[in-house]
Amino acid sequence: IGLVGICVDLNHVNEALRDAERAWAIFTERQDFEKCLRLNNDRAYIYTQLGNYHQALTLYQSALTTATALGSAGQKYLGTLYTNLGFVYDALGDLRHALAYHEQAYTFFERVNEVRNMAVAETNMAMIAMTQGAYRRALHLLHRAARTYVAEQLDRDATEVNRLIADCY
């Protein structure tokens, strides 16, 4: 499963997608739905990298449905899936849905107390606000994210957010 995600960089997309189809059949036959979820997430990532956002969206939605059906076993995937769906909707130009998924990611990460990922979600929401020209809203979110990154000693993330703050101004 993990190798599927790097196939674009290695220029082995067709082989990876063929292997993923075979893996999908095996996982489905064995009713290993968590591996099906992970595989769909990786396949969706490939399609995102290739710019095939509609196929990526279909696979991410399938993974989200599976994660929800798995109950507690699927919960750990929700934040990532919400974030990935937000990115795909952003790439499609559907900022309303993109923002909604990034907000869901934030809510999820807040519930499980993943502070860094909360800041990532805030940054993603801020970038959408910037695209819409809502710079005050973006600045509010970016300053919150920056405080988190500084408190968590995540210097690289703090630097990137400071660059975005400068862009807002």
The 8 nearest C-alpha neighbors of each residue, nearest first, counted from 0:
[[1, 2, 3, 38, 41, 37, 19, 4],
 [0, 2, 3, 4, 41, 5, 38, 37],
 [3, 1, 4, 0, 5, 6, 15, 41],
 [2, 4, 6, 1, 0, 15, 5, 41],
 [3, 5, 41, 2, 6, 1, 45, 44],
 [6, 4, 8, 7, 2, 3, 9, 1],
 [5, 7, 11, 9, 12, 8, 3, 4],
 [8, 6, 10, 9, 5, 12, 11, 45],
 [9, 7, 6, 5, 10, 11, 4, 12],
 [8, 10, 6, 7, 11, 5, 12, 4],
 [11, 9, 7, 8, 12, 6, 13, 5],
 [12, 10, 6, 9, 14, 13, 15, 7],
 [11, 13, 15, 6, 14, 7, 10, 16],
 [14, 12, 16, 15, 11, 17, 10, 18],
 [15, 13, 17, 16, 12, 11, 18, 6],
 [14, 16, 18, 12, 17, 13, 3, 19],
 [15, 17, 19, 13, 18, 14, 12, 20],
 [18, 16, 14, 20, 19, 15, 13, 21],
 [19, 17, 15, 21, 16, 20, 22, 14],
 [18, 20, 16, 22, 17, 21, 23, 15],
 [21, 19, 23, 17, 18, 22, 16, 24],
 [20, 22, 18, 24, 23, 19, 25, 17],
 [23, 21, 19, 25, 20, 24, 26, 18],
 [22, 24, 20, 26, 21, 25, 19, 27],
 [25, 23, 27, 21, 22, 26, 28, 20],
 [24, 26, 22, 28, 27, 23, 29, 21],
 [27, 25, 31, 29, 23, 28, 24, 30],
 [26, 28, 30, 24, 29, 25, 23, 31],
 [29, 27, 25, 30, 26, 24, 31, 23],
 [28, 30, 26, 27, 31, 25, 32, 24],
 [31, 29, 27, 28, 32, 26, 25, 35],
 [32, 30, 26, 29, 33, 34, 27, 35],
 [31, 33, 35, 34, 30, 36, 27, 26],
 [32, 34, 36, 35, 31, 37, 73, 66],
 [33, 35, 37, 36, 32, 31, 38, 26],
 [36, 34, 32, 38, 33, 37, 39, 26],
 [35, 37, 62, 33, 39, 34, 38, 32],
 [38, 36, 34, 40, 39, 35, 41, 33],
 [37, 39, 35, 41, 40, 36, 0, 34],
 [40, 38, 42, 36, 41, 58, 37, 62],
 [39, 41, 37, 43, 38, 42, 59, 36],
 [42, 40, 44, 38, 4, 43, 39, 3],
 [43, 41, 39, 45, 44, 40, 38, 46],
 [42, 44, 55, 46, 40, 58, 45, 41],
 [43, 45, 47, 41, 42, 46, 48, 40],
 [46, 44, 48, 42, 43, 47, 49, 4],
 [45, 47, 49, 51, 43, 55, 48, 44],
 [46, 48, 44, 50, 49, 45, 52, 55],
 [49, 47, 45, 46, 50, 44, 7, 51],
 [48, 50, 46, 47, 51, 45, 7, 52],
 [49, 51, 47, 48, 52, 46, 90, 55],
 [52, 50, 46, 49, 53, 54, 47, 55],
 [51, 53, 55, 47, 54, 50, 56, 87],
 [52, 54, 56, 55, 51, 57, 87, 91],
 [53, 55, 57, 56, 52, 51, 58, 46],
 [56, 54, 43, 52, 46, 58, 53, 57],
 [55, 57, 53, 59, 54, 58, 52, 60],
 [56, 58, 54, 60, 55, 59, 61, 53],
 [57, 59, 61, 55, 43, 60, 39, 56],
 [58, 60, 62, 56, 61, 57, 40, 43],
 [61, 59, 63, 57, 58, 62, 56, 64],
 [60, 62, 58, 64, 59, 63, 57, 65],
 [61, 63, 36, 59, 65, 60, 64, 39],
 [64, 62, 60, 66, 65, 61, 59, 67],
 [65, 63, 61, 67, 62, 66, 60, 68],
 [64, 66, 68, 62, 63, 67, 69, 36],
 [67, 65, 73, 63, 69, 68, 64, 62],
 [66, 68, 64, 65, 69, 70, 73, 63],
 [67, 69, 65, 70, 66, 64, 73, 63],
 [70, 68, 73, 66, 67, 72, 65, 71],
 [71, 69, 68, 73, 72, 67, 74, 66],
 [70, 72, 74, 73, 69, 75, 67, 66],
 [73, 71, 69, 70, 74, 75, 66, 33],
 [74, 72, 66, 69, 71, 70, 75, 76],
 [75, 73, 71, 76, 77, 72, 66, 70],
 [74, 76, 73, 77, 72, 78, 71, 79],
 [77, 75, 74, 79, 73, 78, 80, 66],
 [78, 76, 80, 74, 79, 75, 81, 66],
 [79, 77, 104, 81, 80, 76, 107, 82],
 [80, 78, 82, 81, 77, 76, 83, 104],
 [79, 81, 83, 77, 82, 78, 84, 76],
 [82, 80, 100, 84, 104, 78, 79, 83],
 [83, 81, 85, 79, 80, 84, 101, 104],
 [84, 82, 80, 86, 85, 81, 79, 87],
 [83, 85, 87, 81, 86, 82, 80, 88],
 [84, 86, 97, 100, 82, 88, 83, 101],
 [87, 85, 89, 83, 84, 88, 90, 82],
 [88, 86, 90, 84, 89, 85, 52, 91],
 [87, 89, 97, 91, 93, 85, 90, 86],
 [90, 88, 86, 92, 97, 87, 91, 94],
 [91, 89, 87, 92, 88, 86, 52, 93],
 [90, 92, 88, 89, 93, 87, 52, 94],
 [93, 91, 89, 90, 94, 88, 97, 87],
 [94, 92, 88, 91, 95, 89, 96, 97],
 [93, 95, 97, 89, 96, 92, 98, 88],
 [94, 96, 98, 97, 93, 99, 88, 89],
 [95, 97, 99, 98, 94, 93, 88, 100],
 [98, 96, 85, 94, 88, 89, 100, 99],
 [97, 99, 101, 95, 96, 100, 94, 124],
 [98, 100, 96, 102, 97, 101, 103, 95],
 [101, 99, 85, 103, 81, 102, 97, 98],
 [100, 102, 104, 98, 103, 85, 82, 99],
 [103, 101, 105, 99, 100, 104, 98, 106],
 [104, 102, 100, 106, 101, 105, 107, 99],
 [103, 105, 78, 101, 107, 81, 102, 106],
 [104, 106, 102, 117, 108, 120, 103, 107],
 [107, 105, 103, 109, 104, 108, 110, 102],
 [106, 108, 104, 110, 109, 105, 78, 103],
 [109, 107, 113, 105, 111, 110, 117, 106],
 [108, 110, 112, 106, 107, 111, 105, 113],
 [111, 109, 107, 108, 112, 106, 113, 105],
 [110, 112, 108, 109, 113, 107, 114, 106],
 [111, 113, 109, 110, 114, 108, 117, 107],
 [114, 112, 108, 116, 111, 115, 109, 117],
 [113, 115, 117, 116, 112, 118, 109, 108],
 [116, 114, 118, 117, 113, 119, 148, 147],
 [115, 117, 119, 118, 114, 113, 120, 108],
 [116, 118, 114, 105, 120, 115, 119, 108],
 [119, 117, 144, 121, 115, 116, 120, 122],
 [118, 120, 116, 122, 121, 117, 123, 115],
 [121, 119, 123, 117, 105, 122, 118, 101],
 [122, 120, 118, 124, 119, 123, 140, 125],
 [121, 123, 125, 119, 120, 124, 141, 118],
 [122, 124, 120, 126, 125, 121, 119, 127],
 [125, 123, 121, 127, 122, 126, 98, 120],
 [126, 124, 137, 128, 122, 127, 123, 140],
 [125, 127, 129, 123, 128, 124, 122, 130],
 [126, 128, 130, 124, 129, 125, 131, 123],
 [129, 127, 125, 133, 131, 137, 126, 130],
 [128, 130, 132, 126, 131, 127, 134, 133],
 [131, 129, 127, 128, 132, 126, 133, 125],
 [130, 132, 128, 129, 133, 127, 134, 94],
 [131, 133, 129, 130, 134, 128, 127, 137],
 [134, 132, 128, 131, 129, 136, 135, 137],
 [133, 135, 137, 136, 129, 132, 167, 138],
 [136, 134, 138, 137, 133, 139, 167, 128],
 [135, 137, 139, 134, 138, 133, 140, 128],
 [138, 136, 125, 134, 140, 128, 135, 139],
 [139, 137, 141, 135, 140, 136, 142, 134],
 [138, 140, 136, 142, 137, 141, 135, 143],
 [141, 139, 143, 137, 138, 121, 142, 125],
 [140, 142, 138, 144, 143, 139, 122, 145],
 [141, 143, 145, 144, 139, 140, 138, 146],
 [144, 142, 140, 146, 141, 145, 139, 147],
 [143, 145, 118, 141, 147, 142, 146, 121],
 [146, 144, 142, 148, 157, 147, 143, 141],
 [147, 145, 149, 143, 144, 148, 150, 142],
 [148, 146, 150, 144, 145, 149, 151, 143],
 [147, 149, 153, 151, 145, 157, 150, 146],
 [148, 150, 152, 146, 151, 147, 153, 145],
 [151, 149, 147, 152, 148, 146, 153, 145],
 [150, 152, 148, 149, 153, 147, 115, 114],
 [153, 151, 149, 150, 154, 148, 157, 147],
 [154, 152, 148, 151, 156, 155, 149, 157],
 [153, 155, 157, 156, 152, 158, 149, 148],
 [154, 156, 158, 157, 153, 159, 148, 160],
 [157, 155, 159, 158, 154, 153, 148, 160],
 [158, 156, 154, 160, 148, 145, 155, 159],
 [157, 159, 161, 155, 156, 160, 154, 162],
 [160, 158, 162, 156, 161, 157, 155, 163],
 [159, 161, 163, 157, 162, 158, 145, 164],
 [162, 160, 164, 158, 163, 159, 157, 165],
 [161, 163, 159, 165, 160, 164, 158, 166],
 [164, 162, 166, 160, 165, 161, 167, 159],
 [163, 165, 161, 167, 166, 162, 160, 138],
 [164, 166, 162, 168, 163, 167, 161, 160],
 [167, 165, 163, 164, 168, 162, 161, 129],
 [168, 166, 164, 165, 134, 163, 138, 129],
 [167, 165, 166, 164, 134, 138, 163, 135]]
